[in-house]
Amino acid sequence: MGVPIREAARIVPSPRQLAWQELEFYAFIHFTVNTFTDREWGLGDESPSLFDPREFDAMQWAEVCRSAGMRGMILTCKHHDGFCLWPSAFTEHTVKNSPWRNGQGDLVREVAEACQQTGLKFGIYVSPWDRHEPSYGDSPAYNAHFVRQLRELLTGYGELFCVWFDGACGEGPNGKRQVYDWDAYYALIREHQPNAVISVCGPDVRWCGNEAGQTRSSEWSVVPAAMRDNEKIQENSQRVDDGEFAKRIGSQDEDLGSRAVLAQEDEVVWYPSEVNTSIRPGWFYHDHEDDRVKSVGELSDLYERIVGGNAAFLLNLPPDKRGLIHEVDADRMRALGQWIRNAYGDNLAAAAQVRATCENGPANRAANLTDGDPFTYWRTSEGVEQAELEIDLGAQRIFDRIVLAEYIRQGQRIERFRLERQREDGDWTTLYEGTVVGYKKICRFEEVAARRIRLTIVESRWYPTLCSFEVYRTDSRVKPE
């Protein structure tokens, strides 16, 4: 029993997982009849006549997302109340029976087109739980119904980067619980949207385990296969009820992939983490929360911990009853984007000289770390698990962030590292000690001055890789408002 370290090091992301990871930061849009009833979870008996966002502007949503540096948007096309934001042919509980656009509108289409026009990737959230649909709880009948609706979304709105499922499973109008046919759902997605990741209750992207933006100090992408196991998803979804939503699929354990974990497992897979949280306390818009929108300082901290902690950042922006992202939220997003561009716009290590104690030939030289090319990388020879790299910035520079990136096309390998700077007296002093790196690791510390920086790979799996070493001065003394 136990997965050999060399085998774990060889686990790599699929092309769809890699493309998803490179998005880094994208939006969740929670919008439905709940926006008009001031609820978080609808009951399913709401009248479609309630839905009337008279100033709805999908381009405003997209422009707010772009201003923050987001690269995608996931829309709640159907939440637990069962109301469909597209004119589904398989229910009357849709926008076609609302006053919005005189019943002729398709909100999913308008959002998809706005994303296409602004260069954002588009994804869909569709809730398997449906508190309106009469067949929910009659498992074969409802699964057939859900597949028909899912097919409408998969085939009618262009290319999708993500299909996002949660595991909520409560009673239907008939008082029964549903057994979801996950295999049928997954097969349909692979058939019609082969490049889309299936997230949370799915085999491609793992839920981080909370909705508060909390992150692990060591976020492994290589984790036990049981974490994405279909039977476990089904088991968890059956246990979840109204008061226990956070217990759905997604471990809250701190250690998911260390050597101690590997020693207890028979199989590991690439199953990376997504961290989802909301800019407000709730997931849907409530006007009494207008003064509780996260500050730019809170958002920038989330960004650095999540994106810089080997995870993807899914931030919810709930539109208001007008159909617009509220001015407070929009202003915060623009300010966040400006902060990110200022903080990470000038890489002080660009073209810096790098020396390594070990290189795996000319193709894997240390100079690849600072050449700005994400497809070149440094690595050691096979079996060499420790190494030192010295980066010469060419002159004394002031900085407070170092950003590392592994070449994850060859797996996640670094287990522990140390960063040091050389003082003017020639001695080396520790700046930062960390564990995993993965897709991206943002190392934060107080401002220091140095010309030379030393990175020591203390532990790795078979051999370490790095494709990027970047240095920034974010002026951390000036905190974002």
Secondary structure as GFF3:
##gff-version 3
##sequence-region A 1 481
A	DSSP	alpha_helix	5	9	.	.	.	ID=ss1
A	DSSP	alpha_helix	15	21	.	.	.	ID=ss2
A	DSSP	beta_strand	25	29	.	.	.	ID=ss3
A	DSSP	alpha_helix	34	37	.	.	.	ID=ss4
A	DSSP	three_ten_helix	48	50	.	.	.	ID=ss5
A	DSSP	alpha_helix	58	67	.	.	.	ID=ss6
A	DSSP	beta_strand	72	78	.	.	.	ID=ss7
A	DSSP	three_ten_helix	95	97	.	.	.	ID=ss8
A	DSSP	three_ten_helix	100	103	.	.	.	ID=ss9
A	DSSP	alpha_helix	107	118	.	.	.	ID=ss10
A	DSSP	beta_strand	121	126	.	.	.	ID=ss11
A	DSSP	alpha_helix	139	156	.	.	.	ID=ss12
A	DSSP	beta_strand	162	165	.	.	.	ID=ss13
A	DSSP	alpha_helix	182	192	.	.	.	ID=ss14
A	DSSP	beta_strand	197	200	.	.	.	ID=ss15
A	DSSP	beta_strand	206	207	.	.	.	ID=ss16
A	DSSP	beta_strand	222	224	.	.	.	ID=ss17
A	DSSP	three_ten_helix	225	228	.	.	.	ID=ss18
A	DSSP	alpha_helix	230	239	.	.	.	ID=ss19
A	DSSP	three_ten_helix	245	247	.	.	.	ID=ss20
A	DSSP	alpha_helix	259	262	.	.	.	ID=ss21
A	DSSP	beta_strand	268	270	.	.	.	ID=ss22
A	DSSP	beta_strand	273	278	.	.	.	ID=ss23
A	DSSP	three_ten_helix	287	289	.	.	.	ID=ss24
A	DSSP	alpha_helix	296	307	.	.	.	ID=ss25
A	DSSP	beta_strand	311	316	.	.	.	ID=ss26
A	DSSP	alpha_helix	327	343	.	.	.	ID=ss27
A	DSSP	beta_strand	353	356	.	.	.	ID=ss28
A	DSSP	three_ten_helix	362	364	.	.	.	ID=ss29
A	DSSP	three_ten_helix	366	370	.	.	.	ID=ss30
A	DSSP	beta_strand	378	379	.	.	.	ID=ss31
A	DSSP	beta_strand	387	405	.	.	.	ID=ss32
A	DSSP	three_ten_helix	408	410	.	.	.	ID=ss33
A	DSSP	beta_strand	414	422	.	.	.	ID=ss34
A	DSSP	beta_strand	428	434	.	.	.	ID=ss35
A	DSSP	beta_strand	441	460	.	.	.	ID=ss36
A	DSSP	beta_strand	465	466	.	.	.	ID=ss37
A	DSSP	beta_strand	468	472	.	.	.	ID=ss38
###
